[in-house]
Amino acid sequence: MIEHLAIWSKDLEQLTAFYVRYFNCQACGRYCNPRNGFASYFLSFASGARLELMQMPGIANLAKQPTKQYFGFAHMAIALGSAAAVDALYQRLLADGVEVLDQPHHTGDGYYEFTLLDPEANRIEITI
């Protein structure tokens, strides 16, 4: 079992608010280590999966183009439970001006999905 996935963040509060708003996560209290400037939130999804969002001085920016693919971490997939929920979130994200990379569609491997970028250009795949 994967316990959690972690993402380094430039703006911890903004990224936490994004995931709480669109994916109904529950955020624990902010953890801070004053010795090294590390801060994080653990976000819990209803399924039990957790996401750790982290921030610390000195973490280098990755030079990337968000719409291109790179070796290494590719995306995180979040399942919503139904095609109607996928379509509804797609419309909500568009209305809010969130960068969505494609429309909901059926894939050759049986998924109904679309992909978006969070506020820090991490790819999120939304599926049933």
Salt bridges, closest charged atoms under 4 A:
GLU3 OE1 - HIS4 ND1 2.59
GLU3 OE1 - ARG50 NH2 3.11
GLU13 OE2 - ARG30 NH1 2.24
GLU52 OE1 - HIS4 NE2 3.13
ASP96 OD2 - ARG21 NH2 2.98
GLU125 OE1 - HIS75 NE2 3.36
